[in-house]
């Protein structure tokens, strides 16, 4: 699917998702939309819920398809006040010509900046660089995922047009690459990502029939100077995943926790107060999260620069208002047993 078609699809995914927010605000629990259970967003959200629970705050962690799905659900009538999203997805919304996307961006506030999310491009060994994806078969993530929008952005930036951009789940994409049905799969997530940690199990004695597959793939270097104009430099190492043969340069986006703007209206007062209390709890217990939570908490600086995004006034009562946010079809076997059971393990 051409990049332009992917861009249009991403905008359409966001359409028609506005509803009466006050219904969500009335619920007792604070809902947080995260990502798939094999991703870092979900692990971070579960850490938040555990810390909040000790302080008497009920946080309901919800799985999702990723960043765009999270933004859509925050702006819907669902009980989902918070979400974790990629910073480049927020920028995408702000630059969109879609009134719905712009309205969504204007409704969002940043609660806290979190950590960097590395771009993982798992590919067959003959793919030596991102430019080699020209005319190839690539899994870009599902509709509603930040993976898909990061993929679109990178394809556009680098002038790469895959023969087939497959919109499937990350686990399906990884399995398809291992089996040679696709050439590459793009996944954005804070390392170590459970999805790729699961690949380590392919070397276990009981999984020896799959071990040769792992030898046919690698992470593609992502260090083109043009990429570094918009993304931060990062690296994937053997310490992250034991099948990595040598350090692989890559790029990263920032994960941020965002909320619907509950600062206006009497019906939103209770939810605003709860968000403020949750923010205080996270600040107080950050050292504990760094010590016992997901490894990505070690990178978190809750006072880091918010860039052009408005800080949430419920979480930051004295915040400066700032500025408003800115071909041939590949056959993919679902493989619901065997290899998929290993890769998609929670």
Number of C-alpha atoms within 10 A of each C-alpha: 17 16 20 12 10 19 17 11 14 22 19 15 16 22 14 10 16 16 14 11 21 18 14 22 24 15 15 15 18 24 22 29 30 28 28 21 17 22 24 24 27 22 21 23 25 20 18 22 21 16 23 21 13 10 12 9 19 18 23 19 24 19 18 21 20 28 28 28 23 28 31 22 24 30 27 22 18 18 24 28 30 28 31 28 27 27 20 21 24 24 15 21 25 20 14 15 11 16 12 18 24 18 14 24 25 18 18 24 25 23 27 26 22 23 21 24 25 26 28 27 24 24 26 23 14 11 19 14 15 19 16 14 19 16 16 19 25 30 31 29 28 20 23 24 28 29 30 30 25 22 24 22 19 17 19 15 12 14 12 19 20 23 18 21 28 24 20 19 20 26 25 24 29 30 24 24 25 26 19 16 17 24 28 31 31 22 30 28 26 24 24 20 21 20 24 23 17 17 23 17 16 20 16 11 10 10 13 12 12 19 17 12 17 17 12 15 23 22 26 23 21 22 19 16 10 11 18 14 9 15 18 16 19 18 18 21 17 12 10 15 18 13 19 16 11 11 14 18 18 23 23 25 24 18 24 21 21 26 27 26 22 25 18 10 8 10 15 18 16 15 22 24 15 18 24 18 17 25 18 14 17 17 15 12 13 19 13 12 22 15 11 12 19 18 16 19 19 16 11 18 14 17 10 10 10 15 12 13 23 23 28 26 21 24 23 16 11 10 12 11 13 12 11 15 23 20 12 12 11 18 11 17 12 13 12 10 8 10 19 16 13 18 23 22 14 12
